Each structure stands twice: as structure tokens, then as C-alpha cells.
């Protein structure tokens, strides 16, 4: 794989990841862009012991443009986009409207007489990047070749290492939102990478559970959960020598699949070449099953749970969580009072039923060895 580094007109970094060592790219962005202004901060919620990001500048970000105005398509002689080159395999660049950034202004502390730890405000240091999986606007991740998915994995690995090296980043999250039902504002096949200045609430809760489990059993919680699902078998969607895809027993979403490497790995850089190759095939298999369930493509969120940069790395277990809000043909699951107000999920689809549906469906085209 070949990497090519360049800068966009406003100074943001862009990196091309090419499957050919002979690939060449336009490295000069001819646009006249104003300097990026990022007003990002984080505020501490003492009641929930969580950080919340404030990014008011994101109100002006691009929202569902027509396909001929897509900013993620390659540039042409008559229209310049976020990607200066006329073609690309995979490309990563700094988000123009980031939730976190490396260069953000200091913020004035919130005035309070109640105590220094109740109303806390800090700059939103971090990094947000966009990952374009293909130059084909009409494609999707499920339509990529295993070789292209392998290139995406290498980009995820490379950017995980780069963002983890930044001084304020505590956790790196690679994810994809797909479908307007999810809230996607750009239809082009793409994902994002966040470098958070804190360990996220979900990860902290999972790691706290893993810590308590280890104190009781001296074992890894996630490894034992995987072994339990493998032994039960009723919720397994598909598995290989190196990966297992299953619907968790306590799934929150109508369609939810977790993909675990069968070997305990902390993060994406820890995967072997064989594990990366095998993931490309098994993940495409699962995504194509998702898309084959109903007449329209499945909206979903997919995200990698990696170990934090500096703490609890021994407790973590790399895995990908994939879930959809679609509960039936033409029906979506909306987060109602119990979910949104109290965080107590109610699932309309039994996990065993969801796993059976995914096992039995036949994708329109399958990978060679599955």
C-alpha cells in the first residue's frame, strides 16, 4: 500500500492510501478557502461523570447536497472538492467541521461559587477525520472488494497510530454512519475517525465492568463473553478460523451484530495480516446479509471499540459493533422515553430471531469462500 501526504487549501492534512505503488495524485488544492475556525470545547457533567462536547461551528456544515455537488467525490476540471485528485482508492482528511481539533482557542472558565469541580469547561482538543472508502459516489461499503476493505483497514490502523500519538487524545474511534435514517448528511460512502480528549462514557462503563469481572474471576470479560456465545451457538451469524460474528444475548437494537477476533487483541494495530485479511471477508458477508434482509439498503452504524490510548489496555478487547434502527420492512426503531430519557432499552426483536434471520438470508452476491 502506498501513502501520499498533502495539504488542503486551508492547511488541513489529507492522506491518500493506494493499492498501487504507481498511483499519482494532485497535491495542490486550488480552492480559495478561508482559514478554518474551530470553536470546540468540552464541559463536564458532574451528575453523570461525563464530558459533553460543544461545537457550535458545526451548524453550518454541508447537509445532503445533490450528487453533482458532493464534496467527497474526486475533483474535476470544472469542480473542485475536498479531494483534489481526479480519482482515488481510499483517502483520509481532516474534517472541515470537526467536533475536536488540535488547534482550538482557550476557553474562559465557567464562574461558580459552588466548587471548582462542578462546572468545568475546557478546550475541545482532539482530532476528527473523514475516511472515503471509494471514489464511486453510488457505491457502499458492502459493495467493496475484499482488497479494498483491506486498504480501508490499513488506513484505520495507520490513523489509529497517528491520532493516538497526539498529546490530548485519550481514545481513537473509527466508525461509519450509513443512511439518512441514521442522520447521515453526505451520501458518499465514507466513515469518520475521532480522537477524543477523554475516554468515552460507553468505553468507561465497559471497562469498569471488565475490571470488576477480573477482580472476581482473574479472567477477561470480553474473552469469556465471546466463548459463551460460541458455546451457545444460537446467536452466531457466521464465523471463521479467526473471527466470530454474533448477535449479543442482550442486544439493544433490532439488528445488532458484534464481530470479535477469536484472539484477544487490544486495538486495530494489534491485528495480524491474516486477521486483517479474514476480517475483510467476514465483515462483507455480514454487511451483505444486512442489505439482503429488506427491499431497501439497511441503515446502520458500525464502530470499532479499541483500547484507550493510556489506560486499561489490558482490560479491553478489540471488537466491532454494527447495528441498525430498522426493526422491520418500512419500520424504524425510534428512541422513545425509556431509551432517551433513562437509557433503558427495549428491543422489539429477540436476538435469537435476529441471528436466525441473518443466517438464513442469502445476499445477492457472496464472497468466494463463504
C-alpha positions in Angstrom: 0.0 0.0 0.0 1.2 3.5 -0.9 0.6 6.5 1.3 0.7 10.1 -0.1 0.5 13.1 2.2 -0.6 16.6 1.2 -2.4 19.6 2.5 -5.7 21.2 1.5 -6.1 24.9 0.8 -6.8 25.8 4.4 -4.0 23.8 5.8 -5.8 20.6 6.7 -4.0 17.4 6.2 -5.1 14.8 3.5 -3.6 11.3 3.1 -4.1 9.0 0.1 -4.0 5.2 0.5 -3.5 3.4 -2.8 -3.3 -0.2 -3.7 -0.8 0.5 -6.5 2.7 1.8 -5.8 2.5 3.7 -9.0 -0.6 5.9 -8.1 -0.1 9.6 -8.5 -2.3 12.4 -7.1 -2.9 16.1 -7.5 -1.2 17.5 -4.4 -2.3 21.2 -4.8 -5.7 22.3 -3.7 -6.6 25.3 -6.0 -9.6 26.4 -3.9 -9.6 29.8 -2.1 -10.8 28.6 1.3 -11.0 30.8 4.4 -8.9 29.7 7.4 -10.7 27.1 9.4 -12.2 28.4 12.7 -13.0 25.7 15.3 -15.0 26.7 18.3 -14.9 23.5 20.2 -15.0 22.9 23.9 -15.9 20.2 26.4 -17.9 20.6 29.5 -18.1 18.3 32.5 -21.5 16.8 33.5 -20.9 16.2 37.2 -24.2 14.4 37.7 -23.3 11.7 35.1 -19.5 11.9 35.4 -19.3 12.5 31.6 -17.8 15.1 29.2 -20.0 16.7 26.6 -18.6 18.4 23.5 -19.9 21.9 22.4 -19.2 22.6 18.7 -21.4 25.5 17.5 -19.4 26.0 14.3 -20.9 22.6 13.0 -24.3 24.2 12.4 -23.0 25.4 9.0 -21.7 22.0 7.8 -22.8 20.7 4.4 -26.2 19.0 4.6 -27.5 16.4 2.0 -26.1 18.1 -1.2 -27.2 16.8 -4.6 -24.8 14.1 -6.0 -23.3 16.5 -8.5 -22.2 18.8 -5.6 -20.8 16.1 -3.4 -17.7 17.3 -1.6 -16.3 13.8 -1.2 -16.2 12.9 -4.9 -12.9 13.4 -6.8 -12.3 16.8 -8.3 -12.8 17.6 -12.0 -11.6 20.4 -14.2 -14.8 22.3 -13.5 -15.5 21.5 -9.9 -13.0 21.2 -7.0 -13.9 19.2 -4.0 -12.3 18.2 -0.7 -10.2 15.7 -2.7 -8.1 17.5 -5.3 -7.2 14.4 -7.3 -9.4 13.1 -10.2 -9.5 9.6 -8.7 -8.5 7.7 -5.5 -8.7 4.4 -3.7 -9.1 5.4 -0.1 -8.5 8.9 1.3 -8.4 10.4 4.8 -8.5 14.1 5.5 -9.2 16.4 8.5 -12.8 17.3 8.9 -13.7 20.8 7.9 -16.3 21.0 10.6 -14.7 19.0 13.5 -16.1 18.3 16.9 -12.5 18.3 18.2 -9.3 19.8 16.7 -5.7 20.2 17.5 -5.8 24.0 17.3 -8.6 25.4 19.4 -8.6 28.5 21.5 -8.5 28.5 25.2 -11.9 29.0 27.0 -12.8 31.1 29.9 -13.7 29.0 33.0 -17.3 29.0 34.0 -17.8 31.2 37.0 -19.1 29.3 40.0 -19.1 29.7 43.8 -20.3 26.1 44.3 -16.9 24.5 43.9 -14.2 24.0 41.3 -15.3 20.5 40.2 -19.0 21.1 39.4 -18.9 23.5 36.4 -15.8 22.6 34.4 -15.1 23.9 30.8 -12.0 23.0 28.7 -10.9 23.4 25.1 -12.0 20.6 22.8 -8.6 19.4 21.9 -8.5 16.3 19.7 -8.9 15.3 16.0 -11.7 14.5 13.6 -11.0 12.9 10.2 -13.1 11.8 7.3 -12.4 8.4 5.6 -13.7 8.0 2.0 -13.9 4.3 1.1 -14.1 4.7 -2.6 -14.4 7.4 -5.3 -17.6 5.8 -6.5 -20.4 8.0 -5.2 -23.1 5.4 -5.8 -21.3 2.5 -4.1 -21.4 1.4 -0.5 -19.1 -0.4 1.9 -20.9 -3.7 1.3 -20.1 -3.4 -2.4 -16.4 -3.0 -1.9 -14.0 -5.8 -2.8 -12.1 -7.6 -0.1 -8.9 -6.0 -1.4 -10.4 -2.5 -1.0 -11.7 -3.3 2.5 -8.1 -4.4 3.3 -6.9 -1.0 2.2 -9.5 0.6 4.5 -8.3 -1.5 7.4 -4.7 -0.3 6.7 -6.0 3.3 6.8 -7.8 2.7 10.1 -4.6 1.2 11.5 -2.4 4.0 10.3 -4.7 6.7 11.5 -5.2 5.0 14.9 -1.4 5.1 15.4 -1.2 8.7 14.3 -4.1 10.0 16.4 -3.0 8.0 19.5 0.3 9.9 19.3 -1.3 13.3 19.7 -0.8 14.8 23.2 -4.5 15.3 24.0 -6.0 12.2 22.5 -7.2 9.5 25.0 -9.2 7.3 22.7 -9.5 6.7 18.9 -12.8 5.7 17.4 -13.2 4.6 13.8 -16.8 4.4 12.7 -19.3 4.6 9.8 -22.8 6.1 9.7 -24.8 4.8 6.7 -28.3 6.1 5.6 -30.4 9.2 6.0 -32.4 7.3 8.7 -29.2 7.4 10.8 -28.8 11.1 10.2 -26.1 11.0 7.6 -25.6 14.3 5.8 -23.4 13.1 3.0 -24.4 10.1 0.9 -20.9 9.3 -0.5 -19.5 6.1 1.1 -17.4 7.3 4.0 -16.7 7.0 7.7 -15.0 9.0 10.3 -12.3 8.8 12.9 -12.5 10.7 16.2 -9.6 11.3 18.5 -11.3 12.1 21.8 -9.7 14.1 24.6 -11.3 11.7 27.1 -12.3 8.1 27.4 -15.9 7.9 26.2 -18.8 7.1 28.6 -19.6 3.8 26.8 -16.0 2.6 27.0 -15.6 3.6 30.6 -18.7 1.6 31.6 -17.5 -1.4 29.7 -14.0 -1.2 31.1 -15.4 -0.8 34.7 -17.4 -4.0 34.1 -14.3 -5.7 32.8 -12.3 -4.6 35.9 -14.9 -5.9 38.4 -15.1 -9.2 36.4 -11.3 -9.6 36.5 -11.2 -8.9 40.3 -13.8 -11.7 40.8 -12.5 -14.3 38.3 -9.0 -13.2 37.2 -10.3 -13.6 33.6 -11.1 -11.2 30.7 -14.8 -10.3 30.5 -14.9 -10.0 26.7 -13.0 -13.2 26.0 -15.4 -15.1 28.2 -18.5 -13.4 26.6 -17.2 -14.5 23.2 -16.6 -18.0 24.4 -20.1 -18.1 25.9 -21.7 -17.0 22.6 -19.6 -19.6 20.7 -20.6 -22.4 23.1 -24.3 -21.4 22.9 -24.3 -21.0 19.1 -27.9 -19.8 18.7 -26.9 -16.2 18.1 -23.9 -16.9 15.9 -24.4 -15.3 12.4 -21.2 -16.5 10.8 -17.7 -17.4 12.0 -14.3 -18.3 10.6 -11.0 -19.5 12.0 -10.1 -16.0 13.1 -13.3 -14.1 13.7 -16.8 -14.6 15.1 -19.9 -12.5 14.3 -22.9 -12.9 16.7 -26.0 -11.1 17.9 -25.3 -10.4 21.6 -27.8 -12.0 24.1 -28.8 -8.6 25.4 -28.9 -6.8 22.1 -30.4 -3.3 22.3 -31.1 -2.8 18.6 -33.4 -4.7 16.3 -30.4 -5.7 14.1 -27.2 -5.8 16.0 -24.0 -7.8 15.3 -20.7 -7.8 17.2 -17.6 -9.0 15.4 -14.7 -10.3 17.6 -11.3 -11.6 16.6 -11.0 -15.1 18.2 -7.7 -14.0 19.6 -7.5 -11.3 22.4 -6.3 -8.1 20.7 -6.4 -4.6 22.2 -6.6 -2.5 19.1 -6.5 -2.4 15.3 -2.7 -2.1 15.1 -2.5 -5.4 17.0 -4.2 -7.4 14.3 -2.0 -9.7 12.2 -2.1 -9.7 8.4 -4.1 -12.9 8.4 -6.7 -11.4 10.8 -7.0 -8.3 8.7 -7.5 -10.4 5.5 -10.1 -12.6 7.2 -12.0 -9.6 8.7 -12.4 -8.1 5.2 -14.3 -11.2 4.1 -16.4 -11.9 7.2 -17.4 -8.2 7.5 -18.5 -8.0 3.9 -20.5 -11.2 4.4 -22.4 -9.6 7.4 -23.0 -6.3 5.7 -24.4 -8.1 2.6 -26.7 -10.1 4.8 -27.9 -6.8 6.4 -28.7 -5.4 3.0 -30.5 -8.5 1.8 -33.0 -8.6 4.7 -35.4 -6.0 3.3 -36.1 -4.4 -0.1 -34.1 -1.2 0.7 -30.5 -1.0 1.9 -30.1 -1.2 5.7 -29.2 2.0 7.5 -26.6 1.3 10.2 -23.9 2.5 12.5 -20.6 0.5 12.7 -17.9 1.3 15.1 -14.6 -0.1 16.4 -14.2 -0.5 20.2 -10.5 -0.1 20.8 -8.4 0.1 24.0 -7.9 3.6 25.3 -4.5 5.1 24.5 -3.1 5.2 28.0 -5.3 3.3 30.5 -6.9 -0.1 30.9 -5.4 -1.5 27.8 -5.2 -4.9 29.4 -8.9 -4.9 30.1 -10.1 -4.0 26.6 -10.8 -6.4 23.7 -11.0 -5.1 20.2 -14.3 -5.6 18.5 -16.7 -4.0 16.0 -20.3 -3.3 16.8 -22.8 -3.0 13.9 -26.4 -2.1 14.5 -29.5 -0.7 12.7 -32.6 1.2 13.7 -34.7 -0.7 11.2 -36.9 -3.2 13.0 -39.0 -4.4 10.0 -39.6 -3.5 6.4 -40.7 0.1 6.4 -40.4 0.5 10.2 -37.8 2.2 12.2 -37.0 2.0 15.9 -37.1 5.4 17.4 -35.5 6.1 20.8 -38.6 6.9 22.9 -38.9 7.9 26.6 -37.4 4.8 28.2 -34.3 4.8 25.9 -33.7 8.6 25.5 -34.9 9.6 29.0 -33.5 6.8 31.1 -31.1 4.8 28.9 -33.2 1.7 29.4 -33.5 0.0 26.1 -36.5 -2.1 25.0 -35.9 -4.3 21.9 -38.8 -5.5 19.7 -36.8 -8.3 18.1 -35.4 -11.3 20.0 -31.7 -11.7 19.5 -32.1 -15.3 18.6 -34.7 -14.3 15.9 -32.4 -11.6 14.5 -29.5 -14.1 14.3 -31.7 -16.7 12.5 -32.9 -14.1 10.0 -29.3 -13.1 9.2 -28.1 -16.7 8.9 -30.9 -17.7 6.6 -30.9 -14.7 4.3 -29.0 -15.0 1.0 -27.1 -11.9 -0.1 -27.4 -11.0 -3.8 -23.7 -11.9 -4.3 -21.5 -13.8 -1.9 -17.8 -13.9 -1.3 -15.9 -16.7 -2.9 -15.1 -18.8 0.2 -18.4 -18.3 2.1 
